[in-house]
Amino acid sequence: MAQRVFWKGYLKLSLVTCPVAMTPATSESNKVRFHTLNRRTGNRVVSRYLDAGTGKPVDEDDEVKGYPRGEDDYVMLEDEELEAVALESTRTIDIERFAPADSIGWIWYDTPHYLSPSDKVGTEAFSVIRDAMAATGTVGISRLVLYRREHAVLIEPRDRGMVLWTLRAGDEVRDEAVYFDRLDADQPDEDGIDLVTALIDARTRLWDPKMVHDPVQDRLLDIIAAKRDVGKRRAAPREAAPERPAGDVNIMEALRRSLAAETGSNKPGAAAPAKKAARGGDRRAAGRRR
């Protein structure tokens, strides 16, 4: 069932404007969620804000946002002041510039939303912008107020519609060089690469959403259903964690055993995948030497 629209506004490019509607592309509504209860009464526990100094509850009318400028020293901001900061991007996605689609790394992408024309009148303008971006391999960059905060957003063509991604701010993304530059730069063993390549080939399948199915949620739902029907039931014992391999394990031998288990290469006439991987490794090695 299609989710209801949570935002309506306009997509604007220079003098071209069309009405659009947006819906989150993902949902967590099916996740198992819990309330905190009082074990003795079975009643829900209610959270309340307490004054850190007096320990007394704070009325909602007395709550205010504060920006820390020192220890126990804050600049207070009223809701009206925060709302006044919002730009005109609350209802208009004004595409300010474009960028090559392959120039934006995955780490900048945050939350996806489906974007589509909200009436037939705007369909033509929407389609022209969408198809032009698809033809040029570009995405649109704009700004928009969502979830009570202004975000940089990216608009990309997708099938007959578009996807709008909120983007992470520059200070939210950490420099990968800090973590990767200290890693060993030596090339790994070619034979090891060939064996892992063969193992990858043996495990490669076309993408299926079942690959990211959550079995823990299924178990939780089973326990909840059993408790609803019977009362109390002991949780199933957890599987033991796999033992850590000994420090002197030979990586090449472990890879060979893994490949044999995946491909059945210990059977007569089943050595082809390893030979194929070795030939591929020779070609890759030759390419690297060039």
Residue pairs with C-beta under 8 A, 6 or more apart in sequence:
2 23
3 23
3 24
3 27
4 23
5 21
5 22
5 23
5 118
6 22
6 23
6 24
7 21
7 22
7 23
7 113
7 146
8 19
8 20
8 21
8 22
8 91
8 118
9 19
9 20
9 22
9 90
9 91
9 92
9 93
10 17
10 18
10 19
10 20
10 91
10 92
10 93
11 17
11 18
11 19
11 20
11 93
11 95
11 115
11 122
11 125
11 126
11 129
11 155
12 92
12 93
12 94
12 95
13 94
13 95
13 129
13 140
16 125
16 128
16 129
17 122
17 125
18 117
18 121
18 122
18 123
18 124
18 125
18 126
18 129
19 117
19 118
19 119
19 121
19 122
20 93
20 115
20 116
20 117
20 118
20 122
20 126
21 115
21 116
21 117
21 118
22 113
22 114
22 115
22 164
23 113
23 114
24 111
24 112
24 113
24 114
25 112
25 113
25 114
25 163
26 111
26 112
31 217
32 217
32 220
32 221
32 224
35 44
35 45
36 44
36 45
37 43
37 44
37 45
38 44
38 45
48 57
48 58
49 57
49 58
49 63
50 56
50 57
50 58
51 57
51 58
64 76
64 77
64 78
65 76
65 77
65 78
65 79
65 82
66 74
66 75
66 76
66 77
67 74
67 75
67 77
68 74
69 75
86 145
86 150
87 143
87 145
87 150
89 142
89 143
89 144
89 145
89 150
90 144
90 145
93 142
93 144
93 153
93 155
93 164
94 142
94 143
95 129
95 140
95 141
95 142
95 155
96 141
96 142
96 143
97 140
97 141
98 133
98 136
98 138
98 139
98 140
98 141
99 138
99 139
99 141
100 137
100 138
100 139
101 137
101 138
101 139
101 156
102 137
104 139
104 154
107 168
107 173
108 154
108 167
108 168
108 173
109 154
109 165
109 167
109 168
110 151
110 165
110 166
110 167
110 168
111 165
111 166
112 163
112 164
112 165
113 163
113 164
113 165
113 166
114 161
114 162
114 163
114 164
115 155
115 161
115 162
115 163
115 164
116 126
116 161
116 162
117 123
117 126
126 162
129 140
130 157
130 160
130 161
130 162
131 157
133 139
133 140
133 155
133 156
133 157
134 157
139 154
139 155
139 156
140 154
140 155
140 156
141 152
141 153
141 154
141 155
142 152
142 153
142 155
143 150
143 151
143 152
143 153
144 150
144 151
144 153
144 164
144 166
145 151
146 153
146 166
151 166
151 167
152 166
152 167
152 169
153 164
153 165
153 166
153 167
154 164
154 165
154 167
155 162
155 163
155 164
155 165
156 162
156 163
156 165
187 288
189 252
190 281
190 285
191 252
191 278
191 281
192 251
192 252
192 255
193 281
193 284
194 274
194 277
194 278
194 280
194 281
195 252
195 255
195 256
195 258
195 259
195 274
195 277
196 255
197 277
197 280
197 281
198 259
198 263
198 273
198 274
198 276
198 277
199 255
199 258
199 259
199 262
201 273
201 276
201 277
202 259
202 262
202 263
202 273
203 262
205 211
219 236
223 233
223 235
223 236
226 233
227 233
245 254
259 265
259 273
259 274
260 266
263 270
263 273
263 274
264 270
265 271
265 273
265 274
